[in-house]
């Protein structure tokens, strides 16, 4: 008999729908319910799912932690409100507060990757009493910009930059959904130019099996990408809504994890972490790792999380 894979083990992880903040979240849960260790909430990015944390859910649960991994608002088995304004980061943080309330938990350690990082940094600023510790991956914590971010990106990086391209409702939505497999395995940055080359073909990366890729493809063929794209369409609106948080710091234990080959570092360098994170316990830079770090370097990321949880939380 072959050894169990992360996919076969994931299929044994419990899931349930949780009503929070006027929507329903599909939440995967693992680990003991009677542990004295902190609750851990894992928040994925784009285009990802709770499934993106499959390795960490299994590792943390095996180590005695209770873990919740939701499909974030707009993704997978969770609600996808039609209103673009339903996806600002404070609203998404309110989803997480509702998840803690539904769990009967006072607080949790929040771990995010990509957009999930932006959410958990904001969670620690807006609801510090509910955050026992925070870990961000790939996207660093930064002080609040003095100006709205998207116009700056447009001016510096042009119309072709993916975040700028994402802004117009319907455009990137159709392009990304045209060939979901290609969207998920491309080695290029999504753009209007990329969308005009539909014949691009790549095998999945070494860290993603065909079966795991099929899981993603099935989900995104069903849901499309609009929910996740709406996070980008709220970047300026979130900036406006968070003016009251300007100057606040994150004072709970924190950790930043990234890969040395992550392209995000080219336009979001992690050079101002200490201005925001007053109890930064470390920076973990995994040599040669790219953006999808919790999947690319699953063992190293899980080990870094377990070390942080044991020492700081």
N, C-alpha and C positions, 0 to 999 in steps of 0.2 A: 504494500500500500504506500502511495506517495505521501510525503510530508504535507501537512496542511499549509495552505498559502494564506497570506493576509486577506485575500478575497473570501476564501472559504470560512475563515475565522470571523470576518466581518459579518457574514450572513447569519452568524449566531448572536450578534450583538442585538440587544433589545432596542426597540424603537417605539415611540408613541407620539401622538399629536398633543400639543400643549397650547391652550388658548392663552394668549398674552397680548395686551395692548391693542385689542380689537382685531387681531389676526390669529392664525394658527401656525405654529412652528412644528415641523417634524424634527424630533429630537432623538438622537441615539444615545443610549446610556449604558454604562459599563462600570464594573467594580462594586465593592460592598456598599450597602446602605448604612451600616452601623459602624463605620470607621471613624476614628478621631482625627484623621488626616483631613486637610482642607479639600473642599469641593473644587474641581477644575473644570472650567468651561472653555472649549476650543472653538474659535471663530475663524472660519475659512474666508478666502478671498475670491477673486474673479479670474477665470471662469472655473470655479471649484465647487465643492460640496462638502458636507460633513465627512463624506467618504475620503476626502483628501487627508484626513487625520487618522485613517484606519490603523496605521502602525502605532501611533502614539496612544490612541484609545486603548488598544490591546496592551501596550507596555505599561501604561499608567494604571490601568485596572488590575493587571497582574501584580503590581507593586502595592496594591491596597488602597489606591485612590478611587473615589467615585468621580466619574468623568461624564460630562454632558457635551455632546457635539451636535449642535443644531444645524440643519440646513437653514442658512440665514434668510431673512425676509427677501422674497423675490427669487429664491432658488429651490430646486428639487421638489420635495414634498411639502414645502411651506407655502403660505399664501403669497400671491403676487398681485398686490393692489395695482389697479390700472393708473392711478394718479401719480405722475412723476414726483410730485411734492411729498409723496409718502415714503421717500427713501433718503431723507436727510439723516445725518449721522446721529443727531440727538434722538430722533424717533427710533432708530435702530438700537441705541443704548437703552431706550425705554422698553424695547422688546426683551433685552437681557435682564433688566430689573424685574420685569414680569416673570421671566423664567426663574429667577432666584425666589421670587415670592411663591410661585407654583411649587417649587421644590422645598419650600419651607426653610430656606437657607438665608442666614444673615448676610453672608458674603461668600466670595469665591476668589480663586486665582484665575485670572483671565489670560488666555493665550491666543494671540492672533497672528495671522499670516496675510500679507498683501493687504487688501481692504480690511480684513479682519484685524490687522495691526492698527489701522487708523481708527477702527471702532473701539478697540480695547484701550488705546491711549486716551481717546475721548471719554470712555467710560470712567477711567481713573480720575479724569479732571472733573467731570460732571457729577459723578456719584462716588466720591472717594470712600464713603462709609460702607459701600458694598464691595469694595475691591481690596482683597487681602494681599495680593501681589499681582504683577502684570508682566507679561512677556510679549514682546513684539518681534516679528520675523520679517526681514526683507525691507519693510518700510519703517524708517526710524521716527522716533518722536522728535518734533521740532517746535520751536516757539511759534506762536500764531503769526502769520504773515501780516504786514501792515496793509496789504492790498489783497483783493480777491485773486485766487490762484490761476483760474483758467485764462483770463486775458494776458497774464504774464507768460504762461506757457505758449499761448498763441503768438505773442510777439517774439519770443525767443526761439521757439521751435517750429513755428509755422503751421499751416493748415494740415499738413500730413501727419503731424504728431498724433499718436493714437488717442490721447485724452481729448484733444481738440476735435478729432474726427468723430468721436463718440457723442458729441454734444447734441447733434441734430436728431431728434426722435425719428426712428424708422430706418435711417440710412445704414448705420453699422449693424442694426438688428437684422436686417435682411441679408447683408453680406456675410455675417458670421453664421447665420442659420443655413446658408446655401449649401454648405458642405461641413457639417459639424465635426466630422473626424479631422478634416484638414485644419479647421479652426483650432482644435485642441492640440494637435501635434506639430503645427508649423514652428519652424525655427526662426521665423521672421517676426517683426513687430507688426501688428494689424494696422492697416491703413487703407485709404482709398486705392492706392496703387497696388497694394497686396490683393485687394478684392478683385482686381481686374485680371489676376493670374490664377484662375480656378483649376488649372491643370497641375498645380504644385502637389507633389506626393512625397510624404516622408513616412518611414516606419515609426512606431512609437519609440521613445527613448528607452534605454536599457533598464531604467528603474520602473517602467510601466509595462505590465504584460498586456497582451491582446485582450485578455478577459477583463482586466481592470479598465482598459480604454473603452471597451464595449459598455461597461457600466456607465461611464461618463456620457458616451455618445447616446445611449438610450435615454438618459435623463434630459440632456439638452435638446435632443430631437423632440422630446415631448413638451418641454417648457419654453424653448427658445432662450435668448440671451437678454431680453429686455429688462427683466428685473435687475440683473447685475449692472447693466449699462446705466440704469437710472441712478445708481450710486454716483457715477461720474457726473451725471447731469445735475446733481445736487451739490457739487463741490463749492461753487460760489455761494449757494444758498446756505449751506452749512457754515461757511465762513461768516456770513451775516448773522446767523442765529447764535453763534458762539462768541460774540463780542464780549459778553459778560464773563467769559472764562479767560480773557486776555490777562497774562501775567501770573496765572496760577501754575503751580508746579505739581508734579506727581511725587508724593512723599512715601508711598509704600515701596517695599522691595521690588526691584525691576531688573529685567535682563533683556538684552538685544542680541538676536541671532541672525546671521546673514551668511551668504556665500561670497567668496572672493570674485566669482564670475557673474554675480547677479547684475544684470543691466540696469536695474532700478537705481543702483548707486551712481550712475552717470548723471542723473538729474535730481536725485534725492540723497545726497551724501549724509552719512551719519556723523557729522562733525559738530553737532550742537546738542547732543544727547544730555550732557550734564547740565545744560541750562534749564531743562525740563525735569529730568529724573534726578531727584536729590538723594536717592538711595539705590543708585545703579550698582548692581552686584557683579556686572561683567559684560563684556562684548565677546561673543563667540563668532569667530569668522572661520568658516569651513573652507579650506583650500580647494579651489577648483569647482566648488558647488555653484549652481546657477540659482534661478529664481524659485523653483518649486522645491524648496529646500527640505521640507518635512517629508517629502516623498523621495527625493534624490538621495538624501543622507538620513534615512529614517532612524537607523540605530544611533548615530551621533546626536541627532536632535532629541530623541527620546532620553538619551543619557544626560544631555544638558538640562533638560526639563527636570528630570529626577534629582539631579544634583542641586539645582536651584530650589526645588520644592523642599528638599530635606534640610537645606542650610538656612533658607530665608523665610519659609512660610509655615 
